[in-house]
Amino acid sequence: MFRAEADPAWRRPPATARPGPAVRTAAEARTAVTEALARCPGTGERLRGDAWLAVTELVTNAIRHAGGVTGFAVRTSGGGRVLTIEVEDAADAHPRGDAANLQDPTRLGGRGWPLVKLLSTGWEIHRLPGGGKRIRVTLTA
């Protein structure tokens, strides 16, 4: 799933957003994912591993290409079988990358976004009022 239009409802933080300090690093994002999944006993290791990889790529891309993370949320639904991750940054440019990059072991970079799309069951990109974007990915067990 892909959408690139503004959606005012996205300005509301999810009810299960991680409390406390804002997420600014990939390590903090992985901790937030771990905490969200820990509230749902029985979630699989595969979902956690896929989510760690996806959130690491999203946050790293925000830091590397967009000046850092400006907003972050993670929530579960479906008894922990569905995980939604939202990462905001200040850049309007959409992530790039070709799935063919995943097949070329000699290529430096360009694998992050194709990998996130491969791991997720859905993704959306929304422009934010005042600039920037929110990337929302959904992963399922």
Order of alpha helices (4+ residues) and beta strands (2+ residues): alpha-alpha-beta-beta-alpha-beta-beta
